[in-house]
Amino acid sequence: MSAIDDLPPLREVIARHGLAARRALGQNFLLDLNLTARIARTAGDLTGADILEIGPGPGGLTRALLAEGARHVLAVEKDARCLPALEEIAAAYPGRLTIMQGDALEIDPLAHLTPPVKVVANLPYNVGTELLVRWLTPPRWPPFWESLTLMFQREVAERIVARPGSKAYGRLAILAQWRAEAHIVMRLPPGAFTPPPKVSSAVVALTALPAPRYPADPAVLSRVVAAAFNQRRKMLRASLRGLAPDIEARLESVGIAPTARAEEISLERFCALARALTPPR
Ligand code: SAM
């Protein structure tokens, strides 16, 4: 029995179901249920929400989400070895936990979720950034989720919340901050996980804005930002030359010096540049 529910401690669950961590699946488990409860609480009030959890593993965060009152949790796990342990949690919370076995990059969970939806996950590091980019670039905005509360390697977390002028500032910061509020809400040392990863981790909270912070066509903005940061040491007049023959004039028209470099340019100015490069309809 643990501090947050009547289920056995996670070490016992792992031993009983033979869940030795596999590196290839990014398995670094959180076994301290007080810590998983703290992470669950950073996602705010869960009582009226459906939660999408990717990679529940032996279920430490899943149990915290349910104990914190989540209306319903949909947990997508690739490793079939974890299913019996997750079924035990489902039995302890009747009707509130649905388990899907499969690869989160291939499964479409939307049909199983009722809004409002929050995503909360201690993500497998090998697929974390890919999933985040997908959640940030849906065909329509606002997206299916109202918030994302996600564990990343600290270096990735810092790229998500980075401000202009820093080394971490780049495509991920612009993608995240254009249509969401993004903050680091918790930092965790390697020793918080079993087995400990090589790097520190951090939890990032992203809240979807009802509309983008500044108007821009998503595809044009994405092209501009990709070209600018692909050659981040170059001046923008060189790195963006392929986007328009008169790129210097277009940069100047939105107040950007053609000699500036990508990492100095604010999100607002990147959006203005995207508008200046969007052909009129
Ligand atoms: N949530 C658990 C915890 O906090 O202890 C486990 C977190 S562990 C960092 C990542 C989990 O994601 C593992 O259980 C792993 O099997 C699972 N996983 C890895 N790749 C996956 C994928 N493509 N789709 C779904 N789950 C995946």
Boltz pocket constraint, residues with backbone or C-beta under 6 A from the ligand:
constraints:
  - pocket:
      binder: B
      contacts: [[A, 24], [A, 25], [A, 26], [A, 27], [A, 28], [A, 29], [A, 30], [A, 31], [A, 54], [A, 55], [A, 56], [A, 57], [A, 58], [A, 59], [A, 60], [A, 61], [A, 62], [A, 76], [A, 77], [A, 78], [A, 79], [A, 82], [A, 102], [A, 103], [A, 104], [A, 105], [A, 121], [A, 122], [A, 123], [A, 124], [A, 125], [A, 127]]
      max_distance: 6.0
